[in-house]
Structures are given as structure tokens and as C-alpha cells.
Amino acid sequence: MAGPSLTDFRIPHLGVQDGDFSPRDHWVVPDVVHADDVGAPMVIIRTLMMFGILGMLTGAEELTPTPLTLPEAIAISVAEHPDAAVAQARIAAAQARLRQANAALSPRVSIGSSYTITDQPAMAFMGLINHGAYSPAINANEPPIVDNLNLGATIQVPLYSPGTWSGRAAATHGAAAAHAAQEVAREALTMTTVQAFIGVHRALAHVSAAQSTLAATEANLATARTRHDAGTLSKADLLGQQAQLAGARSHIAATKGGLELAGQALASALGRSGSIILVAALPDLVVPTEVPSGDKPEQTAAREQVAASDAGLEQARAMHLPSLGAFGGYDYDRGFRQASDGQSWHVGIGVEWTLFAGGGIQGGIEEATAKRAAARAELLRIALQIEQGRAAARTRFSTITEQLAAAQAQVFAAEEAERLQAERFAAEAATATDLVGAEATLAQARATVADAQAGLAMTIADMRWQYGLPIISNSLSK
């Protein structure tokens, strides 16, 4: 049988039917004991009293929990999860490196001050000259004690520094890569949140299916007791039905445990603790019909890293070249012992050329070359990963749609078979073994449908993510 067409395909809503699962069971508050926990009546009473007091203070309507929607969950995740903070911090670091690279091209101004006192002939003689206090009568070999307060300012202006320009280019591409990496982190958080949200719906569907099985088992047990009392059913068959009921209750407990774990996974995806299982219906997820043009954020980040590594290699090679710069300064000198002062200034041009560095420059070039090769290989790896991911997503979609169709047909047949077996069992035309087999088949079929529905939703979400499309439409995300 042919599966659904890709065009206008909508994922069916996951969840439970009305009456299958109470709102109280949807709402999990950490460290609060549920009403159905054994041995906790006093804790329940205290909890109800607490909510009663809060209701009188704030209004009962404020205590009604609101189901969490998928757009709300995504918004919380990308805003509050630690991974989002890490990506933002990396952008700030990249911007700081860019400012440092730009600053290397700007003039550098500094000021300084010092105070000295000496009778050393050369220093004293120069001090007297700077103060304008020298006279031929002073013995240059035995000058007087001279003190000096110096106030100075200097400026350095780079005129030719090839390594600096390359460093600026590398920092610019690094900042662009950090912005793209932030988008990658947001998409990853979105996908994780969607998967966890669907996981809660799947767990809810499992609980609903288990409760339906429990209700049917209880009804069949009542029939078995009636037949046993009438003498038309053996004690062994009655015990078998009781064992079936115990198994159904055990399965209820297991599915509720799975729901709690799914809620914890959703809370973790949002960067929070506890468990979140009060969720709204899953929005329609539309299967993409064509691959969009343009790069995904992963590819953009990788391309910027390649460009940054190219600039880094140029910067390493530039260490072989000379650098040229201009400089200037102004000094004010004051001698208190001679009560004199003086001013001076200077300007000039300097060149610096490293001729030998013990192999350090060559080592830097080799390191930059290796980093460029790694960046290019990473770009190819990401492109291959995206291509393979899209192909795998299409294959999974084709498979899961067929599985879901088969599972839904199985549920329809199993429900009818269980109904007929229950009627035959009540009419003493079917054995307890026949009834138990029908119940088990129906329970398994319902679980399979729940898994297939969740799997289909996750597959469509993965397809949209692999194609670089928003997982949910912009109108729903607002």
C-alpha cells in the first residue's frame, strides 16, 4: 500500500483522548507526592491546604497550570539554556579579539613621569642642560647634586605592518564564524526541545493506551468472575484474568515512570530542573518538498573558519617582512634644587626586521598551514554530513509512514478482535486464553501506534532541521 504523499503532509496530533488521562496527571511538581502514592495521605493534605491558602491570597485562577506550547518551549530553551549563554559568550570573545586587532592599526599614546636625584656626573650634567641651568662655571667632573621631575608623552604610529592587517582579517572572519556558531547552537537547542516535547506526547500516549488496556482488562475480569460464580469458568482461568489485571496495573506504573522521565528530559532541554509534562498539542509539522538553496549555519561557520585560517597563514608569513612606524614625544623636566626647568620634543621613523628567530617564525607558518588544512577538511566533512543527513531523513520518513499506516490498521483489527473475543468470552464461546491473547495484541498495537506517531513527528522535524528550515512556521513561533 502506497504511503502518504510528501505534498501537504501533516503529522497527526499526538496525545490522549478526552477522559483518558486526567489534568492532574499531566502536572508534575518536583518533590510533591501524588495523590495515588501509597502511604502519603498527610503529605497530600498538607499540599492541598497549602494550595487552599494560596488560592485565598492570590485567587484560585492563578493556580491553574497552563499547558506549555512548543513555540514557548523553544523560546525558553534558546534564551535560558546554558548552551545559549556559551554561544553568546563566544561571540563576545570574538568581538573583543576583533577590537584588539583593529587597535593594532591605531596610534598608541602613552604618558609617564619619574623623579630622580643624583650626583653622577653624566646624569647631573644632562639634567642641568635639560633644565637650562648649565653654565661654564660648573665643574663637569664634580657637578652639584641635581634632581629632576620628568613628565613625558609619547606617540607611536604604525606605517607598515603586514602581519597586523592579516590579523585583523582573521579576527573579522572569526567573529562572523562565532555568529554563525550561535545560530547552530540555537538550531540544536530547538531540535533537542522538539524531540523532548514529542517525547512527552509519546509518553502520554503510552499512558493513555495502558489505561485503556486496564479498563478493558477490568471489564473482562468482571465477566470472568460472573462466569466463575456461575460455575462455567475454572478457578485457574479466573486467576489468569487476575494476573492479567495485575500486569496491566504494573504497565500503568511503568508508563507513568516513562512519562516522568520524558518530562525531565523536556525540562533539561529548557535548561531547567524538575519535570514538565503539562504540554499543549503538537503543531502541524509540514514535510519539506524541496531542498532550499544556500548554506546552513554549520557551513557558514566552517567557511568563515577557512577564511580566518587563510588570514592566519598570511599573518604568520608576514613575520618575515619588516615593519615601519613613526614615533614622537614631548618631555618637561623640572629641577627643584636649581629652581629651573626645560621642555623638549622629538619625532622620528623606525624600521624593525627580524632576521633570525631560532625557527620560531617557520614553526608558526607550519602551524597556520596545518590549521588551514584542518579548517578545509572540516568544511568538506560538514557538507558530506548534511548530504547524508538529508538522505537518511528521507529514508526514515518513507519507512515510518509505512509503519504508521500498518500500525493503525493493526489497531483497528486488534480492537475489533478484542471486542469479539470479549463478547464470545461472555457468551462462554471463547476461552480465557483467547481473551488474554486478544488483550495483549491490542495493547501491543496501541503502543506501536504511539511509537510510530512520535517517530513520524520526530522524522519530519529532523527533515526540516537537515534542510535548514524552521521546524515550526514563523506564525506559530510568535
Protein Blocks (a to p, Z undefined) as FASTA:
>chain_A
ZZddfehpacddedddehkacfklmpccehiacfkbghilmmmmmmmmmmmmmmmmnopk
lmpccdddfklmmmmmmmmgmklmmmmmmmmmmmmmmmmmmmmmpccddddddddddfbf
klmmmmmmmnopacfklcfklccddddddddddddddfbdfklmmmmmmmmmmmmmmmmm
mmmmmmmmmmmmmmmmmmmmmmmmmmmmmmmmmmmmmmmmmmmmmmmmnopacfklmmmm
mmmmmmmmmmmmmmmmmmmmmmmmmmmmnopghjdfbdcddddddddfbdcedjdfklmm
mmmmmmmmmmmmmmmmmmmpccddddddddddddfklopadddddddddddddfbgghmm
mmmmmmmmmmmmmmmmmmmmmmmmmmmmmmmmmmmmmmmmmmmmmmmmmmmmmmmmmmmm
mmmmmnopacfklmmmmmmmmmmmmmmmmmmmmmmmmmmmmmmmmnopafbdfklmZZ
